Amino acid sequence: GGFVVTSGRFTIEAQAFAEGRNVTLIDGDGLRRMIRSAQAARSAGAGLPRQRVVAGSTGVEVAAPVAVAAAADIDVDDGSPPCPVC
């Protein structure tokens, strides 16, 4: 499915067009709610991936946040030659 997002409102025609299709319309109010929810979750630390690590010499396992790198920041050497165009 797809999403169509606007900072305003959708016309009745747009709503009718999306009805029955695999399309979700997100209007300005819905977008603001999503942004606020994401900001609240981020400030609360919710949704952070966790990994098990052994703490010190006690051998006690504790959950620790995992640093997540953006895909563009990950250098992967798969052995293929660089792109001749780039």
N, C-alpha and C positions, 0 to 999 in steps of 0.2 A: 504494500500500500504506500500511499504517499501523503504528504502533508502540504497544505497551502497555508502560509502564515501571513497575517497582515497586522499592522499596528492600529488599524482602524476597525471597520465593520464590513461584513460581507453583505452584498445585495441579496435580495430575495431570490433573484435569478441564479446567483452563484450557489446559494444554499440548495436550491432545487436541482441544479446541475450535479452537485456533489452527492446528493441523496441517492442511495442505492449503488454507489460506486465505492471502490476501495480507496477513498480519499477522505482525510480528516482535515476539516477547516479549523484553524486556530485564530480567533480574532484577537484584537488588542487586549481585551480584558483577560482572556485566557493566557495570552503570552505574558502579561504582567504577573499573573498568579504563578505561572511556571518559573519565571525568573526569581520571584520572591522565595518560592519553595527551594529552588536550587541554591540560592544564597544562604538560606537558613540551614540547609543540609551541609553546605560547605563549611560554614562557620562552626557548626556542631561537630564536624569531623565525620559525619555520616557518609557511608559509601566508600570509605577508603579501603583499598585492598589490604589485607593483613597477611602476614606470614609468621610462622613459628620460628622463634630464635631461642637459643640456649643462653640464659643470663648468667654471666660470670662463672665462677668455679662451682656453683651450687648445682648446676645441671638442671635448673628449673626452667621449663619452657614457658615463655610469655608471648602474648600477641604483640606484634610491633607493626606500625604502619610501613608500607612498602612504597618507596619512591617510584612513581610511574613516569617514564620518559615518553615524550611525544614520539610518534612513529618516525617523524622526520629527524629526530635526534639520535636514532639508533643506527649505528654503522654496521652493516651486514656485509661480510666478504663471502660471497657465494662462489667465488672463483671465475665468474663471468667477466669478460672484458668490459671496459667502460663504453657507454653509448657513443658511437662515432659522431652523432649529431651534437651531443652536449659537450 
